[in-house]
Amino acid sequence: MSVVGQLAELLQPPVVERRRSPRERIDVRTRVSVTSSTGVTTICHGMGTNLSDRGMAVHLPLELRIGKKLRVVVLLDAIQQQIRCEGTVRNRNGDQYGIEFSDLSSRDRELILRCSRESHQRQWPSQGF
């Protein structure tokens, strides 16, 4: 990279996180149910790549429009639990969708936080220092 390119990179403003809840990098199996305007329900399995108590990013082999409402089941394998809720597609990048949860119970919020803690403990076990 040229000196000018390096300087330009250094002068870029820092990226500001716009989310109300930070998402944790965690892989979770996901199932979504989408009902079309004709009443046909499609069930699809995908892989979530990050998760918070407000939403998630998930890779799905479906074509969904921004604003589409769906049912979401997230399998929290780290704690052998699952959550179920309604969600809305908020953004898309290829096959990755940003889903905002709309009716997550307080119990399910706590399960997400617990799963996040368990996942971190497995990634960074205590070294006895």
Summary of the structure (lengths in Angstrom):
residues: 129
radius of gyration: 17.8
end to end distance: 40.0
largest distance: 60.5
contacts: 318
relative contact order: 0.17
helix: 22%
strand: 43%
